[in-house]
């Protein structure tokens, strides 16, 4: 049985755990964006910044940032939940993608994982969500995220009609001293 928003939201424990990973399943009432070719976008949730998660008719999950960036991030709701569980900092992976470089995204993911402040809580949430939804671990969550964003063809527009830009950002972890240091520690095997 495919994972649907209704199945997901029926499990209050999973919804609470996902909220701890910055995903809320309480959609906004009034859409603040449009998607070319889609009459009534189905917003299924949001994150702490107010950005939206949209389930498209194709079943892809689209992320619409309040900062004017948008793109497909997963091929299905299940793939989206698997991404959030495996890499709750997926948006930062895109921020530090050096313009959409997969190797740089993998490097960012390793540094972000090494820099987790609440590793025990995140790991506990990961296990509880996977167990409750019977989700297998994702083999390559960063590769799947890259593929989804790179192939994204959804055109999202602000209310003034201006198009949103790609989710790939130009930064690398070298632009962030904390992540650069975490990556250096990770590559040398040093403990934090």
C-alpha positions, 0 to 999 in steps of 0.5 A: 500500500503506498504511503498517502498523506492520510495514512501518514497523518493518522499516525500521531506518533510519526507526525510528532517525530517528523515535527522534531525533524522540521516537517509539519503536516498542517497545510496553509489555508491560502496558497502564496504561490502558483505552479504552472499547469496545476490548478489547485496545488495540494500542500501537504505540509510545511517546515519551520520557515513556512515553506511548503511541501506539495504533493503533485498529481504525478505523486512527486513532492515539491518543495516551495521555499519562502525564499523564492526557490522551488523544486521537486525533492522526491519521487513520492511521499514515501521517498520524501519521508525516507529522505527526511528521516535519512537526512533531516538537513536535506535543505542544507545539503542543497544550500551547500551543493556548489550549484548542484555538484553531487560530490559536493552534496555528499561532502556536505551531507557527511559534514552535516551528519558529523555536526549534528547537535542532537544526534541521539534524538535524531537517531531515535526519531529515525528508528521510530519513524522507520519502524512505525511506517515499515520503511527501509533505509534509503540506499543513497538519499543524497543521490536521490535528492540530487536526481529529483532536483536536477530533473525538476521541471515544475515552474513555481511562481510568486503571486506577482508572477515571477518564477522561483529559482532552483533549490541548488545553491552556490555555496559549498561547505568551505564557505562555512567554518563549522562545516569545513572543520566537521568535514576535516575531522570526519576525513581524518577520523577524529572524534568531535 
